[in-house]
Amino acid sequence: MSAGVAVGPVETRALTRRALGLARFTVAYNVVEGVVAIAAGAVAGLVSVVGFGVDSAIESAAGVLVAVRLAARLRDGVTDERRERRALRAIAVTFFLLAGYVVVEGVRSLLAGEAPDRSPVAVGVLVASLVVMPLLAAAKRRVGLRLGDRLVLADAAETRICVLLSVSTLAGLVLHALTGATWLDPVAGFVIAAFALHEGREAWEGELLERGVRG
């Protein structure tokens, strides 16, 4: 954790508890979201929705890493910098895995010319994500900036990617229904993959806090 933001020990503990609660909620929400998305996508033959469910699984794994480290802080009363750096690197790897998955599935979808089908359940999951995830990402970012905490900010960045994937996947379904164009969803996915690589590099190098302070 960086010492860039001056907060007292009482506020630090309260903010850490809040960050832990947000991380736990992220894990619980994404487990449910991922199961529903993968099931709905598989039934309807929606590769993009299955990919969205995989992203939920990746974000759940990142949330577990964050929750474990935050719980350790509260339990031990100190920050293990070495273990937190390892956790931050592990979260960075999840960004790279997500980018790789989106690119591979996007290329496969383009080559196969796959057309997404309709699924009310998938649309419902995506709309719910568009409501919940921006609020969750903003809450994490506020806490991360107040604590000066790269780990929490990396978790917030991953949640923002979930928002972008929700927009991309839902837009792909809607635009295909309107235009019949099958290439829109994978191309949007490539843009998100580039964003994920950028966020992953910043998480790996510990630059998320500096960028967050700059706005």
LINSULVEN-V309036 format. One record per residue. RES is the residue in one small letter. SS is DSSP state (hx for helix, st for strand, lp for the rest). Layout:
BEGIN
<<RES:SS> <RES:SS>>
END
This chain:
BEGIN
<<m:lp> <s:lp> <a:lp> <g:lp> <v:lp> <a:lp> <v:lp> <g:lp> <p:hx> <v:hx> <e:hx> <t:hx> <r:hx> <a:hx> <l:hx> <t:hx> <r:hx> <r:hx> <a:hx> <l:hx> <g:hx> <l:hx> <a:hx> <r:hx> <f:hx> <t:hx> <v:hx> <a:hx> <y:hx> <n:hx> <v:hx> <v:hx> <e:hx> <g:hx> <v:hx> <v:hx> <a:hx> <i:hx> <a:hx> <a:hx> <g:hx> <a:hx> <v:hx> <a:hx> <g:lp> <l:lp> <v:hx> <s:hx> <v:hx> <v:hx> <g:hx> <f:hx> <g:hx> <v:hx> <d:hx> <s:hx> <a:hx> <i:hx> <e:hx> <s:hx> <a:hx> <a:hx> <g:hx> <v:hx> <l:hx> <v:hx> <a:hx> <v:hx> <r:hx> <l:hx> <a:hx> <a:hx> <r:hx> <l:hx> <r:hx> <d:hx> <g:lp> <v:lp> <t:lp> <d:lp> <e:hx> <r:hx> <r:hx> <e:hx> <r:hx> <r:hx> <a:hx> <l:hx> <r:hx> <a:hx> <i:hx> <a:hx> <v:hx> <t:hx> <f:hx> <f:hx> <l:hx> <l:hx> <a:hx> <g:hx> <y:hx> <v:hx> <v:hx> <v:hx> <e:hx> <g:hx> <v:hx> <r:hx> <s:hx> <l:hx> <l:hx> <a:hx> <g:lp> <e:lp> <a:lp> <p:lp> <d:lp> <r:lp> <s:lp> <p:hx> <v:hx> <a:hx> <v:hx> <g:hx> <v:hx> <l:hx> <v:hx> <a:hx> <s:hx> <l:hx> <v:hx> <v:hx> <m:hx> <p:hx> <l:hx> <l:hx> <a:hx> <a:hx> <a:hx> <k:hx> <r:hx> <r:hx> <v:hx> <g:hx> <l:hx> <r:hx> <l:hx> <g:lp> <d:lp> <r:hx> <l:hx> <v:hx> <l:hx> <a:hx> <d:hx> <a:hx> <a:hx> <e:hx> <t:hx> <r:hx> <i:hx> <c:hx> <v:hx> <l:hx> <l:hx> <s:hx> <v:hx> <s:hx> <t:hx> <l:hx> <a:hx> <g:hx> <l:hx> <v:hx> <l:hx> <h:hx> <a:hx> <l:hx> <t:hx> <g:lp> <a:lp> <t:lp> <w:hx> <l:hx> <d:hx> <p:hx> <v:hx> <a:hx> <g:hx> <f:hx> <v:hx> <i:hx> <a:hx> <a:hx> <f:hx> <a:hx> <l:hx> <h:hx> <e:hx> <g:hx> <r:hx> <e:hx> <a:hx> <w:hx> <e:hx> <g:lp> <e:lp> <l:hx> <l:hx> <e:hx> <r:hx> <g:hx> <v:hx> <r:hx> <g:lp>>
END
